[in-house]
């Protein structure tokens, strides 16, 4: 819901500048309206399940979404850490091999 509100400003700015055409802007407005209607339907359904639930529904959904996004970021950091650790090990091994070759050359010359 927040991203939808944020993107509306950008899409409108693009439309005003002429970066997107009437068709794309009209499609966006229609999709935006459909999503708003879906959200209103969810609020009505939440209210029908338990009285007063609708006012808590969207904040809870937002919190769950933010937690999931944070979890994905943390997991991607862990994955990236593993990749970078392996790259580091590979680079260290390359450097060690170069150093060994240079030491063998020096000792062969003596």
Backbone torsions as a table, in degrees:
resi	resn	phi	psi	omega
1	UNK	NA	-41.6	179.0
2	UNK	-66.9	-44.6	-179.9
3	UNK	-62.3	-36.5	178.6
4	UNK	-62.4	-43.8	178.5
5	UNK	-65.6	-40.3	178.6
6	UNK	-64.4	-45.5	-176.5
7	UNK	-69.1	-26.8	178.6
8	UNK	-60.1	-42.0	178.8
9	UNK	-61.3	-44.0	-178.0
10	UNK	-69.0	-42.2	179.2
11	UNK	-63.7	-42.5	177.7
12	UNK	-63.0	-40.2	177.8
13	UNK	-63.3	-42.9	177.8
14	UNK	-62.7	-38.2	-180.0
15	UNK	-66.4	-44.6	-180.0
16	UNK	-62.2	-38.2	-180.0
17	UNK	-76.2	-12.4	-179.1
18	UNK	87.1	12.1	-179.7
19	UNK	-74.3	-26.2	174.8
20	UNK	-125.1	152.4	-176.4
21	UNK	-86.9	178.5	179.6
22	UNK	-61.3	-40.6	-178.3
23	UNK	-60.7	-48.4	-179.0
24	UNK	-64.3	-40.8	-179.4
25	UNK	-66.8	-41.7	178.1
26	UNK	-64.2	-41.5	177.1
27	UNK	-61.1	-42.2	179.4
28	UNK	-62.3	-44.7	179.6
29	UNK	-61.2	-40.8	179.3
30	UNK	-64.6	-47.4	178.6
31	UNK	-61.6	-40.0	178.2
32	UNK	-60.7	-46.1	179.9
33	UNK	-64.4	-41.0	178.4
34	UNK	-61.5	-42.1	178.8
35	UNK	-65.6	-39.8	177.8
36	UNK	-62.2	-41.1	178.1
37	UNK	-64.9	-39.2	177.1
38	UNK	-62.4	-42.2	179.9
39	UNK	-65.4	-39.8	177.1
40	UNK	-64.0	-38.6	177.5
41	UNK	-63.0	-40.6	177.4
42	UNK	-62.9	-40.9	179.8
43	UNK	-64.5	-41.6	178.7
44	UNK	-64.2	-42.4	179.6
45	UNK	-64.6	-42.6	178.3
46	UNK	-61.2	-40.3	179.6
47	UNK	-67.1	-33.6	-179.8
48	UNK	-72.3	-26.9	178.4
49	UNK	-72.0	-46.1	179.3
50	UNK	-149.8	131.1	-178.6
51	UNK	-60.9	131.9	178.2
52	UNK	85.1	0.7	-176.6
53	UNK	-74.8	-28.3	-174.4
54	UNK	-58.9	-37.2	-178.0
55	UNK	-69.4	-21.4	178.1
56	UNK	-96.1	-18.0	-172.2
57	UNK	-60.2	-53.4	-175.5
58	UNK	-69.2	-41.2	175.4
59	UNK	-60.6	-38.7	178.6
60	UNK	-66.7	-43.4	178.0
61	UNK	-60.2	-41.8	179.4
62	UNK	-64.0	-41.7	179.2
63	UNK	-64.4	-42.4	178.4
64	UNK	-62.4	-44.0	179.7
65	UNK	-62.7	-43.4	179.3
66	UNK	-64.6	-40.3	178.7
67	UNK	-64.1	-40.5	178.2
68	UNK	-64.9	-41.7	178.5
69	UNK	-63.4	-41.9	178.4
70	UNK	-63.9	-41.3	178.8
71	UNK	-62.2	-41.6	177.8
72	UNK	-62.4	-40.9	178.9
73	UNK	-64.6	-43.4	179.6
74	UNK	-62.7	-44.3	179.1
75	UNK	-63.5	-38.0	179.4
76	UNK	-68.4	-32.0	176.6
77	UNK	-65.4	-43.4	178.7
78	UNK	-61.6	-44.6	178.6
79	UNK	-61.9	-44.1	-179.3
80	UNK	-64.8	-36.6	178.9
81	UNK	-60.9	-42.7	179.1
82	UNK	-63.6	-44.2	179.6
83	UNK	-62.4	-46.9	-179.0
84	UNK	-66.0	-36.0	177.9
85	UNK	-63.1	-43.3	179.1
86	UNK	-65.8	-40.8	177.0
87	UNK	-61.7	-39.8	179.5
88	UNK	-63.4	-45.3	179.4
89	UNK	-60.3	-43.5	179.3
90	UNK	-61.6	-43.5	179.6
91	UNK	-65.2	-41.4	179.1
92	UNK	-62.4	-42.3	178.4
93	UNK	-62.4	-40.7	177.5
94	UNK	-61.2	-44.8	-179.5
95	UNK	-65.0	-42.0	178.6
96	UNK	-61.3	-40.5	178.2
97	UNK	-64.3	-40.7	178.0
98	UNK	-62.9	-42.8	-179.8
99	UNK	-63.8	-42.3	178.6
100	UNK	-61.3	-44.2	178.9
101	UNK	-61.1	-43.8	178.9
102	UNK	-64.0	-38.0	178.8
103	UNK	-68.6	-37.7	178.2
104	UNK	-66.3	-38.7	177.7
105	UNK	-63.4	-42.3	-179.8
106	UNK	-65.8	-42.9	-178.5
107	UNK	-73.6	-26.8	176.9
108	UNK	-72.4	-32.2	179.6
109	UNK	-71.9	-25.5	-176.4
110	UNK	-81.4	NA	NA
